[in-house]
Amino acid sequence: MTDHFAALGLPRRAWLDPEDIKSRHHALIAAGHPDKPTGDAALAASLNTARATLENPASRLRHLLELEAPGFVPQKKHEPDWAVFARLSDAARAAAEPKNPPPASPLARALHLDKTRKLAAELDSLATLLAAKTAELEALTRSAPPPSVDPAPAALLAEAWSFHLKSLATLRQSRERTQ
């Protein structure tokens, strides 16, 4: 198994600064880029895979578990915040409704505008909640014990990050649809 931490010369730990990952990748890829005479396409692909894996917190935690606690099977599952999930699902459904031309009557236009404003406010509220969740997950990831000591927190965090990143993607898509 490839050790993506070693490929970029980064320590094996749950939390890594995204800027450190980016700068290490850029420094290493600069010398071995396939467009250079001494470049190596396989090395560049390996470095790109390492960066993609380590930049994503869920992928990084799963990779760390594979390296330090192979065969670990979590006994507990992450429990998402179902209330936020339901709100996000409702907002995503509303944002995905087909865009029709503005209604002809003034009353219908006013109702349409009110609906649009409420959806924008809901998306802003969800963005605030998800930003707080991002900060919480980052703090938990920073303080997580190494998987070699206790793999359970890393497994739960990997699931939590995976669910959270999907929620952030849904929010981003919903905002794009409403613009």
C-alpha positions as CSV (number, residue, x, y, z in Angstrom):
1,M,0.0,0.0,0.0
2,T,1.3,3.5,-0.9
3,D,1.9,5.8,2.1
4,H,0.6,9.2,0.8
5,F,2.0,10.9,3.9
6,A,5.5,9.6,3.1
7,A,5.0,10.5,-0.6
8,L,4.6,14.2,0.4
9,G,7.0,14.0,3.3
10,L,4.3,14.8,5.8
11,P,3.8,13.4,9.3
12,R,1.2,10.6,9.8
13,R,-1.6,12.3,11.8
14,A,-5.3,13.1,11.6
15,W,-4.9,16.8,11.1
16,L,-2.8,18.4,8.5
17,D,-2.8,22.0,7.5
18,P,-4.2,22.3,3.9
19,E,-1.5,24.9,3.0
20,D,1.2,22.4,4.1
21,I,-0.2,19.8,1.9
22,K,-0.4,22.2,-1.1
23,S,3.1,23.6,-0.6
24,R,4.7,20.1,-0.2
25,H,2.9,19.0,-3.3
26,H,3.9,22.0,-5.3
27,A,7.6,21.7,-4.2
28,L,7.7,18.0,-5.1
29,I,5.8,18.2,-8.4
30,A,7.9,21.1,-9.6
31,A,10.9,18.8,-10.0
32,G,9.2,15.8,-11.3
33,H,6.5,17.2,-13.5
34,P,6.0,15.2,-16.8
35,D,6.4,18.4,-18.9
36,K,10.0,18.8,-17.8
37,P,12.8,16.9,-19.5
38,T,13.6,15.0,-16.3
39,G,9.9,14.6,-15.4
40,D,8.3,11.4,-14.4
41,A,4.6,10.8,-15.2
42,A,4.2,8.0,-12.7
43,L,5.7,10.2,-9.9
44,A,3.5,13.1,-10.8
45,A,0.4,10.8,-10.7
46,S,1.5,9.5,-7.4
47,L,2.0,12.9,-5.9
48,N,-1.4,14.1,-7.3
49,T,-3.1,11.1,-5.7
50,A,-1.4,11.7,-2.4
51,R,-2.5,15.4,-2.4
52,A,-6.1,14.5,-3.3
53,T,-6.2,11.9,-0.5
54,L,-4.6,14.0,2.2
55,E,-6.6,17.2,1.3
56,N,-9.9,15.5,2.0
57,P,-10.2,14.9,5.8
58,A,-12.4,11.8,5.4
59,S,-10.0,10.2,2.9
60,R,-7.0,11.2,5.0
61,L,-8.5,9.6,8.1
62,R,-9.4,6.4,6.2
63,H,-5.9,6.3,4.8
64,L,-4.4,6.8,8.2
65,L,-6.5,4.0,9.6
66,E,-5.4,1.7,6.7
67,L,-1.8,2.4,7.5
68,E,-1.9,2.3,11.3
69,A,-4.8,0.1,12.2
70,P,-5.3,-2.3,9.3
71,G,-8.3,-4.6,9.7
72,F,-9.9,-2.3,12.3
73,V,-13.7,-2.6,12.2
74,P,-15.5,0.1,14.1
75,Q,-18.1,-0.9,16.6
76,K,-20.0,2.4,16.6
77,K,-21.3,4.5,13.7
78,H,-21.4,8.2,13.5
79,E,-24.8,9.7,14.1
80,P,-25.5,12.7,11.9
81,D,-27.6,15.6,12.8
82,W,-30.8,14.5,11.2
83,A,-32.6,17.8,11.8
84,V,-30.0,19.7,9.7
85,F,-30.0,16.9,7.1
86,A,-33.8,17.3,6.7
87,R,-33.6,21.1,6.4
88,L,-30.8,20.8,3.9
89,S,-32.8,18.2,1.9
90,D,-35.9,20.4,1.8
91,A,-33.8,23.4,0.7
92,A,-32.0,21.4,-2.0
93,R,-35.4,20.2,-3.3
94,A,-36.7,23.7,-3.4
95,A,-33.6,25.0,-5.1
96,A,-33.8,22.2,-7.7
97,E,-37.3,23.2,-8.8
98,P,-37.4,24.3,-12.4
99,K,-36.9,27.9,-13.1
100,N,-40.0,29.3,-14.7
101,P,-40.5,32.8,-16.1
102,P,-41.6,35.2,-13.4
103,P,-45.3,35.1,-12.9
104,A,-47.4,37.7,-14.8
105,S,-49.6,39.0,-12.0
106,P,-48.2,41.3,-9.3
107,L,-49.5,39.1,-6.5
108,A,-48.0,36.0,-8.0
109,R,-44.6,37.8,-8.5
110,A,-44.7,39.0,-4.8
111,L,-45.4,35.4,-3.6
112,H,-42.6,34.1,-5.9
113,L,-40.1,36.7,-4.6
114,D,-41.1,35.9,-1.0
115,K,-40.5,32.2,-1.6
116,T,-37.1,33.0,-3.2
117,R,-36.1,35.2,-0.2
118,K,-37.1,32.6,2.3
119,L,-35.0,29.9,0.4
120,A,-32.0,32.3,0.3
121,A,-32.4,32.9,4.1
122,E,-32.6,29.2,4.8
123,L,-29.5,28.5,2.7
124,D,-27.6,31.2,4.6
125,S,-28.8,29.7,7.9
126,L,-27.6,26.3,6.9
127,A,-24.3,27.7,5.7
128,T,-23.8,29.2,9.2
129,L,-24.6,25.8,10.8
130,L,-22.3,23.9,8.5
131,A,-19.5,26.4,9.1
132,A,-19.8,25.8,12.8
133,K,-19.8,22.0,12.2
134,T,-16.6,22.4,10.1
135,A,-14.9,24.2,12.9
136,E,-16.1,21.5,15.4
137,L,-14.8,18.7,13.2
138,E,-11.5,20.4,12.6
139,A,-11.1,20.8,16.4
140,L,-11.9,17.1,17.0
141,T,-9.6,16.1,14.2
142,R,-6.7,18.1,15.6
143,S,-7.1,16.5,19.0
144,A,-7.8,12.9,17.8
145,P,-5.5,10.3,19.2
146,P,-3.3,8.4,16.7
147,P,-5.1,5.4,15.3
148,S,-2.3,3.2,16.5
149,V,-3.4,4.1,20.0
150,D,-7.1,4.1,19.5
151,P,-8.6,3.8,16.0
152,A,-12.2,4.3,17.0
153,P,-12.1,8.1,17.1
154,A,-10.5,8.3,13.7
155,A,-13.1,5.9,12.2
156,L,-16.0,8.0,13.6
157,L,-14.3,11.2,12.4
158,A,-13.9,9.8,8.9
159,E,-17.6,9.0,8.8
160,A,-18.5,12.4,10.2
161,W,-16.3,14.2,7.7
162,S,-17.7,12.2,4.8
163,F,-21.3,13.1,5.8
164,H,-20.3,16.7,6.4
165,L,-18.5,17.1,3.1
166,K,-21.5,15.7,1.2
167,S,-23.7,18.3,3.1
168,L,-21.4,21.1,2.1
169,A,-21.5,19.9,-1.6
170,T,-25.3,19.9,-1.4
171,L,-25.4,23.4,0.0
172,R,-23.0,24.7,-2.7
173,Q,-25.1,23.1,-5.5
174,S,-28.3,24.5,-4.0
175,R,-26.8,28.0,-3.8
176,E,-25.6,27.7,-7.4
177,R,-29.1,26.7,-8.6
178,T,-30.7,29.7,-6.9
179,Q,-28.4,32.3,-8.4
